[in-house]
Amino acid sequence: MSWGLDKLYGKLPGVALLIASLLLPLACMTPERAVKESDETGIRLATKYWQEQTGRTNTFDIYRPADALTLRVALLASARGDQHVVFPKLESFTPNTTTNGELILTLSDALRIGARNNRSYQGYKETVFNRALDLDYQQYQFDTTFSGLILGALSGDMVTKKATESQQIGATKKLTNGAKIVGNLALDVASLLRDDWRSVTFTGDLTATVPLLRGAGKDVVMEPLTQAERNLIYAIRNFERYRQTYAVTIAHDYFTVLRYHQQMRNSMENAHRLELNERRAEMMFRAGRMQRIQVDQAKTDLLNANESVVSTRQTYESQLDSFKITLGLPPEGKVVLDTGELRNLEQSMEKKYKETPNALADYPNELESCRIALANRDDLFVTRCQYEDEARNVKIAANDLLPDVTLVLGPDINRKRSTGNSKFKGEETWDASARFDLPWNRRRERNAFKKQMIALEQAKRAVEEKEDAIKQSVRSGQRSLIAARISYEICVESMKVAELRVKSNDMFMQSGRSSMRDILEAESALLSARNSLVSSVITWWLSDLQLRRDMGVLAIAQDGTWRIPGTLAE
């Protein structure tokens, strides 16, 4: 038995080095390994909480789609005039291009591209991922952690040289009640290279530190983990709110571009009609049927109309470039919007006007609409939860005012064996003590407690302010929706009157019973009526969309599009 112990005793340093060589690769963290592990952990936690908060089943994805860059490259190539440019086929989106390389976007296409390309959209996703990594670190604080140390040294003169070797391993465990358990085990080996002498020392200790007052309690100890978990939920909720507001922004900007495009076409048609009037006036003047001043009036209005065409075209092109940037596309890319979307919208709103008795037919009463908004708004959810955070922080600050009372206990082991000894010698000791630190100096904690109480009151006022703002936005949204429908009705009638006025004055002009000023005023009224009708259609539709957003009932799909239910009324 002694021979076996001696054999093992002689091989202990080698065994320790072998174990160290096997554990060293596992302990090393390379950049590639860091990225891989953080990706797996962040996506796992983000997906778990994403599914819990949204009810979706898809996996949360942090990375920007690769085809976003491919689409950008294709647009830049088309802008340079490259021939046969191939646009990438995205999920739920098949590119529709013209013969000159222009990419035609419907509203649904724009929503999908924006969800994949917009830079702020990607920033919100990265915030969710970062909060997931923060949660992972706080969870790691309650895992068992290990540490290790290997030392080696050679010392002495030319005759006698001494080699020393030390291996240490430790483990730490933090419990939810605040207790901290730390264990260490060390092996020290010393040998003379020119003499058959060796010494081996084993030391170990296990220490448990238990706070009894300050820093004690599950709520206090778990607060960083609790807050990290809630911060991840807040990031997800804020992202969901952003998705709703971003979708409405896309819709608003999309139809704003189409509105200016239609106004440009209306201005061009108006300029064409005024050009015909100017020619007819010139002919009538030469025939002696019209005074020169009326011809000059026609020319002046024609020049103003041409100026309006230039101005409207400039505004349209500027709005289109801004819209491309909103989608995350290069402004020089050849992108045009599908004008059929405006015609479809006009037909849809005309049908809705005939089928619904009033603007709020699809909505419950004002009180119920406000209740729905207060129950569904993600930003209000975050504000209310932050009030709860401040309430917990008051309890944490109150705990910091208590004295430090800590119980410390644990065993110590110290064993040593040298060459010639038959066994290890040493002893084990036990230690149990209590540390008291009376709260003589709590000035910082006292001030922090008062500040935290003020923060709690501020958070309470923030909830009240947010609730009032949401109710005001719903009430204002309903009034805007009612006004938009009335405006649409007025614009429809104005359009009918303007068209009839142009036809009547045209007939009167031919019979000599109307002046050129009457013709020009009628043409101006027709242009204004056309522009106003287009604006009223878009405003009515957007008012409905914005009210649903303000009520928190605008459901956004994974691809960025939405599904609007037929009615919210009971």
Secondary structure, DSSP 8 states (H G I E B T S, - for coil): -HHHHHHHHHHHHHHHHHHHHHHHHHH---HHHHHHHHHHHHHHHHHHHHHHHH---S----S--HHHHHHHHHHHHHHTT-SS-----BTTB--EE-TTS-EEE-HHHHHHHHHHH-HHHHHHHHHHHHHHHHHHHHHHTTS-EEEEEEEEEEEE-SS-EEEEEEEEEEEEEE-TTS-EEEEEEEEEEEEETTTTEEEEEEEEEEEEEEESSTT-SHHHHTHHHHHHHHHHHHHHHHHHHHHHHHHHHHHHHHHHHHHHHHHHHHHHHHHHHHHHHHHHHHHHHHTTSS-HHHHHHHHHHHHHHHHHHHHHHHHHHHHHHHHHHHHT--TTS-EEE-THHHHHHHHHHHHHHHH-SSTTTTS--HHHHHHHHHHH-HHHHHHHHHHHHHHHHHHHHHHTTS-EEEEEEEEEEEEEEETT-SS-EEEEEEEEEEEEE--S--HHHHHHHHHHHHHHHHHHHHHHHHHHHHHHHHHHHHHHHHHHHHHHHHHHHHHHHHHHHHHHHHHHHHTT-S-HHHHHHHHHHHHHHHHHHHHHHHHHHHHHHHHHHHHT--EE-TTS-EE--S----
